Amino acid sequence: MSKISVVIRNKNQSEALEFLLKNLRQRYQEDIDEIIVIDNMSDDDSKKIVNKYNSKLVQIQNFSYGGSANLAAESALNNIVVIFSAHAYPVSHDFFKLIKQKFSENNNLAGLRCLHNKNDYKNYIDSISSKIDPNKSGLIFCGSAFSKKVWEMHKFKDDITTMEDKEWSVRVLKNGFDIEFSPSIFCYDIVRNHRQIFFRFKNETIGGYQLWNTSYSYNTANKGLLGLILKLTRRFVIELYYTFKRFFFLLKFVSNKPEKF
């Protein structure tokens, strides 16, 4: 049975990183051959956490999404590379066993997308392949596995703004390889602040235009602004309405409490 290298991309997420490494070591030790942390010059306790869980630390100074993915592949000893972000973690008990099984069954497999959100579940249940929908059924570089042998023929683009996983998916599919789902379930546990959300929006706008030829115009921008203002206004009115409903319910409850059991 093939062995697995787990590679984790991390920057100043020591708390989340420790939870992920603890999970991997306690629940999946027999399935994993090595754990590598690609660290983007963290200044928190990430290095101590890596050492604590007997993992390999690889530093990256000039971070790019494609460049860090290439470094992940270069650093891995095994053909099957599972890539996580520090803020995600596997959940299903057979997470890695299913991945190994899929690779053993298909020698033409370039990668596997695991399951973590409703888009994954819907495309998996409806059997929508990556050839039909490379965006939602192709790789996402958190909770995906890829073949190092295929990567050696088709490196990740290190000059792409974002969506290096989707670009690679499209490219290897065009070259005749397969990308499938694995019913391996993980949790993507992150809450982004407004600055991080805007940063992601910028990258996805550029990446969507470059990769999917998404159409943008002044009219699109104006409609988007108007739609967002209307959405925020509606949300504010509804929240205010139910805030007062809760308030008046509590007043009524305090004046007429039911009997305790």
Backbone as CSV, one residue per row, in Angstrom:
resi,resn,N_x,N_y,N_z,CA_x,CA_y,CA_z,C_x,C_y,C_z
1,MET,0.850,-1.198,0.000,0.000,0.000,0.000,0.885,1.247,0.000
2,SER,0.529,2.235,-0.822,1.311,3.462,-0.922,1.307,4.221,0.398
3,LYS,2.387,4.944,0.629,2.492,5.764,1.824,2.072,7.195,1.511
4,ILE,1.759,7.950,2.567,1.229,9.301,2.403,2.130,10.312,3.097
5,SER,2.397,11.412,2.402,3.036,12.585,2.994,1.959,13.644,3.210
6,VAL,1.862,14.152,4.422,0.940,15.249,4.712,1.746,16.539,4.778
7,VAL,1.332,17.534,3.998,2.010,18.829,3.986,1.022,19.899,4.420
8,ILE,1.459,20.756,5.342,0.590,21.783,5.932,1.169,23.166,5.645
9,ARG,0.364,24.047,5.071,0.794,25.438,4.868,0.358,26.262,6.085
10,ASN,1.304,27.053,6.612,1.054,27.728,7.884,1.734,29.090,7.931
11,LYS,1.049,30.039,8.561,1.654,31.318,8.926,0.962,31.842,10.182
12,ASN,1.693,31.842,11.297,1.203,32.393,12.564,-0.153,31.817,12.985
13,GLN,-0.281,30.502,12.869,-1.514,29.835,13.299,-1.175,28.705,14.272
14,SER,-0.359,29.021,15.251,0.169,27.983,16.141,-0.931,27.202,16.857
15,GLU,-1.989,27.883,17.291,-3.065,27.187,18.006,-3.773,26.196,17.096
16,ALA,-4.145,26.655,15.903,-4.803,25.759,14.949,-3.849,24.661,14.499
17,LEU,-2.586,25.018,14.300,-1.586,24.049,13.865,-1.432,22.929,14.900
18,GLU,-1.411,23.285,16.176,-1.264,22.264,17.213,-2.452,21.317,17.212
19,PHE,-3.655,21.861,17.036,-4.840,20.998,17.007,-4.775,20.032,15.829
20,LEU,-4.362,20.533,14.661,-4.246,19.689,13.479,-3.202,18.594,13.688
21,LEU,-2.027,18.962,14.180,-0.959,17.982,14.377,-1.335,16.954,15.444
22,LYS,-1.982,17.411,16.500,-2.450,16.487,17.543,-3.442,15.485,16.955
23,ASN,-4.357,15.981,16.143,-5.341,15.131,15.482,-4.663,14.096,14.585
24,LEU,-3.701,14.548,13.792,-2.999,13.651,12.875,-2.223,12.580,13.633
25,ARG,-1.519,12.977,14.676,-0.691,12.025,15.423,-1.532,11.054,16.246
26,GLN,-2.633,11.510,16.809,-3.430,10.649,17.686,-4.364,9.723,16.912
27,ARG,-4.885,10.173,15.778,-5.938,9.413,15.104,-5.504,8.757,13.793
28,TYR,-4.422,9.244,13.189,-4.073,8.754,11.853,-2.609,8.314,11.723
29,GLN,-1.965,8.044,12.839,-0.540,7.756,12.820,-0.186,6.595,11.886
30,GLU,-1.016,5.577,11.876,-0.710,4.391,11.062,-0.872,4.651,9.567
31,ASP,-1.554,5.725,9.195,-1.809,6.015,7.784,-0.796,6.983,7.179
32,ILE,-0.026,7.666,8.028,0.829,8.762,7.561,2.301,8.379,7.703
33,ASP,3.060,8.622,6.646,4.489,8.322,6.671,5.311,9.505,7.168
34,GLU,4.868,10.721,6.847,5.594,11.920,7.279,4.651,13.112,7.301
35,ILE,4.976,14.100,8.140,4.240,15.366,8.202,5.236,16.504,8.013
36,ILE,4.942,17.376,7.058,5.808,18.511,6.742,5.002,19.791,6.898
37,VAL,5.565,20.780,7.568,4.919,22.083,7.711,5.690,23.096,6.882
38,ILE,5.023,23.635,5.846,5.589,24.718,5.042,5.224,26.019,5.738
39,ASP,6.184,26.644,6.390,5.904,27.795,7.248,6.385,29.091,6.602
40,ASN,5.470,30.047,6.527,5.770,31.342,5.914,6.286,32.316,6.969
41,MET,7.465,32.000,7.512,8.188,32.885,8.433,7.326,33.331,9.614
42,SER,6.678,32.383,10.271,5.849,32.698,11.435,6.706,33.246,12.574
43,ASP,6.136,34.166,13.350,6.836,34.691,14.522,6.099,34.331,15.819
44,ASP,5.222,33.321,15.744,4.560,32.829,16.949,5.242,31.521,17.380
45,ASP,4.521,30.628,18.016,5.111,29.387,18.531,5.022,28.228,17.534
46,SER,4.825,28.529,16.275,4.637,27.463,15.283,5.815,26.493,15.247
47,LYS,7.035,27.015,15.304,8.218,26.143,15.227,8.246,25.177,16.402
48,LYS,7.938,25.654,17.597,7.907,24.784,18.782,6.847,23.699,18.628
49,ILE,5.712,24.076,18.059,4.623,23.121,17.865,5.041,22.034,16.883
50,VAL,5.712,22.432,15.814,6.186,21.460,14.822,7.135,20.461,15.472
51,ASN,8.065,20.959,16.265,9.023,20.076,16.951,8.334,19.176,17.972
52,LYS,7.346,19.727,18.657,6.623,18.974,19.682,5.976,17.724,19.099
53,TYR,5.487,17.837,17.865,4.789,16.714,17.246,5.659,15.989,16.214
54,ASN,6.974,16.151,16.384,7.928,15.382,15.588,7.649,15.487,14.096
55,SER,7.481,16.710,13.627,7.215,16.965,12.215,8.377,17.742,11.607
56,LYS,8.398,17.809,10.295,9.481,18.479,9.579,9.081,19.912,9.248
57,LEU,9.954,20.865,9.548,9.691,22.270,9.264,10.473,22.703,8.025
58,VAL,9.759,23.295,7.065,10.382,23.861,5.871,9.937,25.319,5.769
59,GLN,10.886,26.230,5.793,10.561,27.653,5.747,10.467,28.147,4.306
60,ILE,9.513,29.057,4.066,9.390,29.716,2.775,9.337,31.220,3.023
61,GLN,10.210,31.962,2.371,10.291,33.408,2.595,9.417,34.188,1.619
62,ASN,9.567,33.912,0.340,8.804,34.635,-0.683,7.585,33.792,-1.061
63,PHE,6.533,33.955,-0.269,5.359,33.090,-0.428,4.579,33.413,-1.686
64,SER,4.195,32.375,-2.392,3.157,32.431,-3.418,2.404,31.122,-3.312
65,TYR,1.146,31.114,-3.758,0.345,29.904,-3.605,0.929,28.751,-4.420
66,GLY,1.233,29.018,-5.681,1.819,27.980,-6.505,3.207,27.592,-6.041
67,GLY,4.002,28.577,-5.621,5.352,28.296,-5.143,5.354,27.438,-3.896
68,SER,4.435,27.708,-2.974,4.366,26.900,-1.752,3.880,25.487,-2.063
69,ALA,2.996,25.350,-3.048,2.539,24.013,-3.443,3.677,23.230,-4.092
70,ASN,4.492,23.901,-4.905,5.662,23.241,-5.494,6.651,22.813,-4.418
71,LEU,6.852,23.676,-3.429,7.750,23.337,-2.327,7.208,22.150,-1.535
72,ALA,5.897,22.082,-1.387,5.273,20.956,-0.709,5.578,19.657,-1.443
73,ALA,5.441,19.681,-2.764,5.709,18.479,-3.557,7.184,18.114,-3.515
74,GLU,8.052,19.121,-3.623,9.495,18.866,-3.588,9.926,18.261,-2.258
75,SER,9.309,18.687,-1.172,9.715,18.264,0.171,9.198,16.879,0.529
76,ALA,8.149,16.420,-0.151,7.516,15.148,0.197,8.323,13.969,-0.331
77,LEU,8.413,12.916,0.471,9.135,11.711,0.075,8.267,10.759,-0.732
78,ASN,6.962,10.832,-0.534,6.054,9.841,-1.110,5.296,10.384,-2.315
79,ASN,4.717,9.458,-3.071,3.982,9.857,-4.266,2.653,10.514,-3.922
80,ILE,1.974,10.032,-2.876,0.694,10.626,-2.488,0.953,11.752,-1.502
81,VAL,0.586,12.965,-1.905,0.777,14.148,-1.063,-0.597,14.714,-0.717
82,VAL,-0.895,14.786,0.576,-2.147,15.396,1.044,-1.808,16.761,1.618
83,ILE,-2.471,17.792,1.124,-2.128,19.157,1.521,-3.268,19.779,2.336
84,PHE,-2.881,20.383,3.454,-3.827,21.070,4.334,-3.343,22.497,4.599
85,SER,-4.261,23.357,4.969,-3.927,24.603,5.652,-4.004,24.317,7.149
86,ALA,-3.292,25.125,7.937,-3.236,24.862,9.374,-4.611,24.936,10.031
87,HIS,-5.529,25.703,9.436,-6.841,25.887,10.054,-7.864,24.830,9.615
88,ALA,-7.406,23.737,9.011,-8.310,22.648,8.625,-7.826,21.351,9.257
89,TYR,-8.725,20.372,9.343,-8.316,19.101,9.935,-9.251,17.986,9.466
90,PRO,-8.689,16.772,9.272,-9.513,15.637,8.860,-10.444,15.201,9.980
91,VAL,-11.610,14.673,9.599,-12.623,14.267,10.563,-12.931,12.773,10.467
92,SER,-13.259,12.290,9.273,-13.656,10.887,9.130,-12.504,9.955,9.494
93,HIS,-12.833,8.849,10.157,-11.804,7.952,10.682,-10.988,7.297,9.574
94,ASP,-11.591,7.141,8.382,-10.926,6.476,7.272,-10.424,7.479,6.221
95,PHE,-10.181,8.695,6.655,-9.823,9.787,5.740,-8.685,9.378,4.799
96,PHE,-7.576,8.926,5.345,-6.396,8.613,4.544,-6.485,7.230,3.898
97,LYS,-7.190,6.306,4.534,-7.361,4.976,3.954,-8.114,5.052,2.630
98,LEU,-9.142,5.903,2.578,-9.903,6.064,1.342,-9.044,6.677,0.239
99,ILE,-8.181,7.601,0.613,-7.281,8.220,-0.360,-6.327,7.179,-0.937
100,LYS,-5.732,6.381,-0.073,-4.812,5.336,-0.540,-5.526,4.323,-1.433
101,GLN,-6.751,3.998,-1.067,-7.518,3.049,-1.861,-7.784,3.586,-3.267
102,LYS,-8.162,4.859,-3.352,-8.436,5.476,-4.651,-7.205,5.464,-5.549
103,PHE,-6.050,5.794,-4.985,-4.826,5.814,-5.781,-4.419,4.396,-6.211
104,SER,-4.687,3.403,-5.373,-4.335,2.031,-5.730,-5.235,1.494,-6.834
105,GLU,-6.453,2.051,-6.938,-7.415,1.576,-7.937,-7.246,2.243,-9.297
106,ASN,-6.587,3.399,-9.352,-6.494,4.155,-10.605,-5.076,4.683,-10.794
107,ASN,-4.335,4.069,-11.687,-2.958,4.485,-11.955,-2.884,5.794,-12.730
108,ASN,-4.037,6.231,-13.244,-4.072,7.470,-14.036,-4.501,8.672,-13.197
109,LEU,-4.557,8.488,-11.884,-5.102,9.516,-10.996,-4.076,10.608,-10.718
110,ALA,-4.454,11.852,-11.014,-3.599,12.997,-10.705,-3.901,13.563,-9.332
111,GLY,-5.162,13.480,-8.904,-5.505,14.050,-7.610,-6.887,13.674,-7.138
112,LEU,-7.141,13.945,-5.864,-8.422,13.680,-5.230,-8.880,14.914,-4.467
113,ARG,-10.146,15.219,-4.605,-10.744,16.299,-3.805,-11.572,15.667,-2.689
114,CYS,-11.280,16.048,-1.467,-12.031,15.553,-0.310,-13.220,16.470,-0.034
115,LEU,-14.038,16.128,0.938,-15.331,16.793,1.136,-15.342,17.659,2.386
116,HIS,-15.819,18.916,2.220,-15.926,19.760,3.410,-17.045,20.792,3.350
117,ASN,-17.666,21.011,2.200,-18.760,21.988,2.152,-19.876,21.495,1.238
118,LYS,-20.960,22.250,1.156,-22.147,21.782,0.431,-21.879,21.606,-1.054
119,ASN,-20.985,22.425,-1.634,-20.659,22.237,-3.042,-19.989,20.891,-3.281
120,ASP,-19.069,20.526,-2.364,-18.415,19.217,-2.465,-19.449,18.099,-2.364
121,TYR,-20.307,18.184,-1.358,-21.285,17.117,-1.131,-22.235,16.978,-2.330
122,LYS,-22.698,18.102,-2.863,-23.650,18.053,-3.980,-23.007,17.445,-5.223
123,ASN,-21.800,17.920,-5.579,-21.149,17.377,-6.772,-20.768,15.918,-6.594
124,TYR,-20.367,15.540,-5.376,-20.033,14.144,-5.110,-21.273,13.266,-5.220
125,ILE,-22.371,13.658,-4.589,-23.606,12.871,-4.606,-24.187,12.808,-6.005
126,ASP,-24.126,13.913,-6.752,-24.677,13.953,-8.109,-23.707,13.421,-9.163
127,SER,-22.522,12.946,-8.720,-21.512,12.373,-9.627,-21.118,13.348,-10.741
128,ILE,-20.930,14.610,-10.362,-20.475,15.615,-11.331,-18.951,15.592,-11.337
129,SER,-18.388,15.139,-12.420,-16.947,14.906,-12.491,-16.178,16.208,-12.662
130,SER,-14.877,16.116,-12.451,-14.000,17.278,-12.632,-13.934,17.701,-14.099
131,LYS,-14.183,16.769,-15.021,-14.181,17.123,-16.442,-15.386,17.976,-16.797
132,ILE,-16.480,17.785,-16.058,-17.682,18.603,-16.266,-17.571,19.918,-15.508
133,ASP,-17.081,19.866,-14.289,-16.976,21.050,-13.432,-15.611,21.068,-12.740
134,PRO,-14.560,21.499,-13.456,-13.222,21.512,-12.847,-13.086,22.487,-11.689
135,ASN,-14.001,23.449,-11.582,-13.939,24.406,-10.484,-14.377,23.766,-9.169
136,LYS,-15.561,23.158,-9.144,-16.118,22.626,-7.905,-15.840,21.138,-7.704
137,SER,-15.294,20.479,-8.714,-14.928,19.071,-8.568,-13.436,18.844,-8.753
138,GLY,-12.693,19.897,-9.091,-11.247,19.802,-9.186,-10.609,19.973,-7.820
139,LEU,-9.292,20.020,-7.801,-8.584,20.120,-6.526,-8.785,21.482,-5.870
140,ILE,-8.770,21.477,-4.550,-8.674,22.696,-3.758,-7.562,22.443,-2.755
141,PHE,-6.554,23.322,-2.722,-5.349,23.002,-1.973,-5.488,23.227,-0.480
142,CYS,-6.537,22.655,0.039,-6.691,22.394,1.460,-7.646,21.213,1.538
143,GLY,-7.126,20.067,1.937,-7.951,18.877,1.958,-8.027,18.204,0.607
144,SER,-6.950,18.225,-0.144,-6.858,17.490,-1.406,-5.576,16.667,-1.411
145,ALA,-5.562,15.659,-2.255,-4.375,14.827,-2.440,-3.969,14.892,-3.903
146,PHE,-2.661,14.881,-4.155,-2.206,14.856,-5.545,-1.022,13.915,-5.692
147,SER,-0.783,13.512,-6.921,0.290,12.579,-7.242,1.580,13.338,-7.529
148,LYS,2.640,12.991,-6.805,3.926,13.634,-7.057,4.469,13.257,-8.435
149,LYS,4.168,12.054,-8.895,4.615,11.628,-10.219,4.007,12.494,-11.309
150,VAL,2.730,12.817,-11.175,2.089,13.708,-12.144,2.646,15.113,-12.003
151,TRP,2.863,15.548,-10.759,3.439,16.876,-10.518,4.817,17.018,-11.166
152,GLU,5.608,15.968,-11.170,6.933,16.035,-11.784,6.845,16.326,-13.277
153,MET,5.746,15.964,-13.912,5.527,16.271,-15.329,4.841,17.621,-15.520
154,HIS,4.032,18.000,-14.530,3.239,19.233,-14.632,3.335,19.986,-13.309
155,LYS,4.299,20.875,-13.201,4.491,21.662,-11.973,3.351,22.674,-11.804
156,PHE,3.166,23.126,-10.581,2.191,24.183,-10.324,2.754,25.524,-10.783
157,LYS,1.884,26.393,-11.288,2.319,27.725,-11.697,2.598,28.562,-10.452
158,ASP,3.820,29.091,-10.352,4.167,29.881,-9.167,3.995,31.378,-9.383
159,ASP,3.536,31.766,-10.583,3.348,33.188,-10.867,1.861,33.556,-10.957
160,ILE,0.990,32.615,-10.584,-0.443,32.890,-10.640,-0.884,33.537,-9.328
161,THR,-1.806,34.499,-9.405,-2.237,35.239,-8.217,-2.897,34.329,-7.201
162,THR,-3.774,33.484,-7.660,-4.445,32.508,-6.811,-5.034,31.438,-7.716
163,MET,-5.771,30.501,-7.150,-6.377,29.404,-7.912,-5.333,28.547,-8.607
164,GLU,-4.171,28.399,-7.971,-3.134,27.531,-8.525,-3.621,26.088,-8.585
165,ASP,-4.506,25.713,-7.658,-5.060,24.369,-7.646,-6.005,24.144,-8.818
166,LYS,-6.851,25.146,-9.104,-7.804,25.023,-10.211,-7.081,25.043,-11.555
167,GLU,-6.080,25.906,-11.681,-5.325,25.963,-12.945,-4.645,24.634,-13.216
168,TRP,-4.054,24.034,-12.182,-3.391,22.735,-12.327,-4.409,21.661,-12.679
169,SER,-5.572,21.709,-12.049,-6.626,20.735,-12.338,-6.997,20.761,-13.815
170,VAL,-7.238,21.958,-14.341,-7.612,22.097,-15.752,-6.498,21.558,-16.648
171,ARG,-5.266,21.863,-16.307,-4.123,21.489,-17.146,-3.902,19.980,-17.177
172,VAL,-3.949,19.334,-16.017,-3.700,17.892,-16.008,-4.873,17.121,-16.607
173,LEU,-6.083,17.648,-16.481,-7.230,17.016,-17.128,-7.081,17.073,-18.650
174,LYS,-6.624,18.203,-19.157,-6.397,18.334,-20.600,-5.319,17.377,-21.083
175,ASN,-4.403,17.009,-20.188,-3.327,16.094,-20.548,-3.684,14.628,-20.294
176,GLY,-4.970,14.373,-20.043,-5.446,12.998,-20.001,-5.472,12.326,-18.649
177,PHE,-5.170,13.045,-17.582,-5.200,12.454,-16.246,-6.587,12.606,-15.622
178,ASP,-6.790,11.912,-14.521,-8.076,11.935,-13.822,-7.968,12.675,-12.493
179,ILE,-9.046,13.365,-12.138,-9.215,13.940,-10.803,-10.586,13.511,-10.313
180,GLU,-10.625,12.919,-9.131,-11.867,12.370,-8.607,-12.141,12.911,-7.204
181,PHE,-13.345,12.612,-6.723,-13.682,12.865,-5.322,-13.258,11.677,-4.478
182,SER,-12.874,11.948,-3.241,-12.739,10.911,-2.224,-13.719,11.263,-1.113
183,PRO,-14.530,10.297,-0.646,-15.477,10.596,0.424,-14.789,10.716,1.785
184,SER,-13.674,11.402,1.801,-12.917,11.686,3.023,-13.342,13.066,3.510
185,ILE,-13.815,13.150,4.744,-14.428,14.393,5.235,-13.464,15.143,6.147
186,PHE,-13.351,16.451,5.907,-12.543,17.306,6.770,-13.291,18.586,7.085
187,CYS,-12.787,19.311,8.062,-13.394,20.578,8.491,-12.472,21.728,8.122
188,TYR,-13.037,22.740,7.500,-12.290,23.952,7.143,-12.709,25.027,8.135
189,ASP,-11.897,25.239,9.152,-12.302,26.013,10.325,-11.574,27.350,10.370
190,ILE,-12.179,28.367,9.763,-11.561,29.684,9.779,-12.640,30.757,9.749
191,VAL,-12.410,31.843,10.490,-13.266,33.037,10.448,-12.376,34.194,10.029
192,ARG,-12.646,34.748,8.853,-11.808,35.814,8.311,-12.352,37.183,8.719
193,ASN,-11.444,38.136,8.992,-11.873,39.509,9.256,-12.113,40.212,7.921
194,HIS,-12.575,41.456,7.988,-12.946,42.169,6.769,-11.731,42.382,5.848
195,ARG,-10.590,42.632,6.429,-9.384,42.823,5.623,-9.018,41.547,4.871
196,GLN,-9.106,40.406,5.539,-8.792,39.127,4.909,-9.816,38.767,3.836
197,ILE,-11.086,39.085,4.104,-12.129,38.813,3.118,-11.897,39.641,1.858
198,PHE,-11.499,40.902,2.022,-11.234,41.754,0.865,-10.019,41.266,0.088
199,PHE,-8.985,40.830,0.816,-7.787,40.284,0.167,-8.156,39.068,-0.677
200,ARG,-8.993,38.197,-0.122,-9.435,37.002,-0.848,-10.273,37.392,-2.061
201,PHE,-11.140,38.394,-1.892,-11.980,38.865,-2.995,-11.130,39.368,-4.160
202,LYS,-10.100,40.149,-3.863,-9.215,40.661,-4.919,-8.556,39.523,-5.684
203,ASN,-7.993,38.569,-4.938,-7.304,37.454,-5.581,-8.249,36.603,-6.417
204,GLU,-9.457,36.346,-5.888,-10.400,35.503,-6.617,-10.958,36.221,-7.835
205,THR,-11.071,37.551,-7.769,-11.510,38.304,-8.941,-10.483,38.186,-10.061
206,ILE,-9.216,38.392,-9.720,-8.143,38.281,-10.716,-8.040,36.846,-11.226
207,GLY,-8.051,35.878,-10.293,-7.943,34.482,-10.687,-9.110,34.011,-11.528
208,GLY,-10.324,34.441,-11.172,-11.508,34.068,-11.947,-11.456,34.609,-13.362
209,TYR,-10.945,35.811,-13.511,-10.812,36.406,-14.844,-9.767,35.671,-15.671
210,GLN,-8.613,35.361,-15.045,-7.525,34.699,-15.761,-7.871,33.268,-16.149
211,LEU,-8.543,32.544,-15.248,-8.753,31.119,-15.466,-10.100,30.793,-16.095
212,TRP,-11.162,31.435,-15.607,-12.506,31.093,-16.088,-13.066,32.122,-17.052
213,ASN,-12.275,33.162,-17.374,-12.732,34.231,-18.277,-14.014,34.896,-17.768
214,THR,-14.099,35.039,-16.450,-15.258,35.696,-15.844,-15.378,37.126,-16.363
215,SER,-16.574,37.494,-16.777,-16.795,38.804,-17.386,-17.042,39.863,-16.312
216,TYR,-16.300,40.966,-16.380,-16.492,42.101,-15.474,-16.629,43.378,-16.292
217,SER,-17.447,44.304,-15.798,-17.656,45.581,-16.484,-18.052,46.626,-15.445
218,TYR,-18.116,47.894,-15.882,-18.588,48.947,-14.982,-20.024,48.662,-14.545
219,ASN,-20.818,48.126,-15.464,-22.203,47.804,-15.149,-22.271,46.707,-14.085
220,THR,-21.381,45.706,-14.196,-21.315,44.638,-13.195,-20.966,45.202,-11.827
221,ALA,-19.980,46.106,-11.793,-19.557,46.706,-10.526,-20.698,47.514,-9.897
222,ASN,-21.398,48.301,-10.721,-22.502,49.116,-10.211,-23.639,48.242,-9.672
223,LYS,-23.981,47.184,-10.416,-25.032,46.277,-9.962,-24.624,45.580,-8.665
224,GLY,-23.340,45.208,-8.586,-22.856,44.550,-7.387,-22.952,45.452,-6.169
225,LEU,-22.597,46.736,-6.343,-22.674,47.687,-5.236,-24.109,47.882,-4.784
226,LEU,-25.023,48.102,-5.746,-26.430,48.307,-5.415,-27.019,47.077,-4.734
227,GLY,-26.695,45.898,-5.264,-27.211,44.662,-4.682,-26.727,44.462,-3.259
228,LEU,-25.450,44.785,-3.007,-24.895,44.623,-1.665,-25.532,45.607,-0.680
229,ILE,-25.751,46.846,-1.126,-26.390,47.840,-0.250,-27.800,47.387,0.120
230,LEU,-28.556,46.901,-0.858,-29.912,46.417,-0.598,-29.895,45.209,0.342
231,LYS,-28.940,44.321,0.144,-28.826,43.136,0.979,-28.508,43.506,2.418
232,LEU,-27.547,44.445,2.614,-27.172,44.870,3.960,-28.321,45.594,4.650
233,THR,-29.071,46.417,3.886,-30.213,47.142,4.450,-31.291,46.167,4.906
234,ARG,-31.592,45.208,4.055,-32.606,44.202,4.389,-32.181,43.416,5.632
235,ARG,-30.900,43.020,5.678,-30.397,42.270,6.825,-30.500,43.090,8.102
236,PHE,-30.167,44.402,8.012,-30.234,45.269,9.192,-31.665,45.388,9.697
237,VAL,-32.629,45.574,8.788,-34.029,45.718,9.178,-34.536,44.441,9.846
238,ILE,-34.192,43.294,9.273,-34.637,42.016,9.841,-34.008,41.784,11.217
239,GLU,-32.707,42.074,11.338,-32.038,41.897,12.631,-32.653,42.809,13.687
240,LEU,-32.948,44.056,13.319,-33.549,44.998,14.253,-34.939,44.535,14.676
241,TYR,-35.707,44.027,13.702,-37.060,43.537,13.989,-37.024,42.406,15.017
242,TYR,-36.151,41.428,14.805,-36.102,40.284,15.717,-35.399,40.623,17.033
243,THR,-34.576,41.654,17.045,-34.006,42.128,18.309,-35.103,42.640,19.225
244,PHE,-36.031,43.423,18.664,-37.145,43.930,19.470,-38.119,42.807,19.836
245,LYS,-38.314,41.837,18.932,-39.186,40.712,19.247,-38.645,39.929,20.447
246,ARG,-37.320,39.701,20.455,-36.716,39.006,21.590,-36.864,39.810,22.880
247,PHE,-36.682,41.142,22.753,-36.781,42.026,23.913,-38.185,41.975,24.525
248,PHE,-39.210,42.103,23.680,-40.580,42.120,24.202,-40.995,40.731,24.702
249,PHE,-40.472,39.687,24.087,-40.755,38.340,24.590,-40.192,38.164,26.000
250,LEU,-38.938,38.654,26.219,-38.329,38.534,27.543,-39.111,39.324,28.588
251,LEU,-39.586,40.516,28.211,-40.411,41.291,29.143,-41.663,40.526,29.536
252,LYS,-42.292,39.920,28.533,-43.508,39.142,28.792,-43.187,37.912,29.618
253,PHE,-42.054,37.284,29.340,-41.644,36.077,30.063,-41.381,36.380,31.542
254,VAL,-40.688,37.511,31.792,-40.354,37.880,33.170,-41.622,38.152,33.983
255,SER,-42.617,38.728,33.341,-43.845,39.071,34.063,-44.789,37.877,34.200
256,ASN,-44.541,36.808,33.452,-45.439,35.656,33.510,-44.641,34.364,33.311
257,LYS,-43.754,34.050,34.273,-42.898,32.884,34.160,-43.676,31.588,34.343
258,PRO,-43.387,30.557,33.567,-44.053,29.259,33.756,-43.515,28.544,34.994
259,GLU,-44.220,27.542,35.465,-43.755,26.770,36.614,-42.539,25.942,36.237
260,LYS,-41.617,25.805,37.207,-40.419,24.982,36.973,-40.762,23.514,37.167
261,PHE,-40.068,22.677,36.462,-40.267,21.226,36.609,-39.522,20.717,37.828
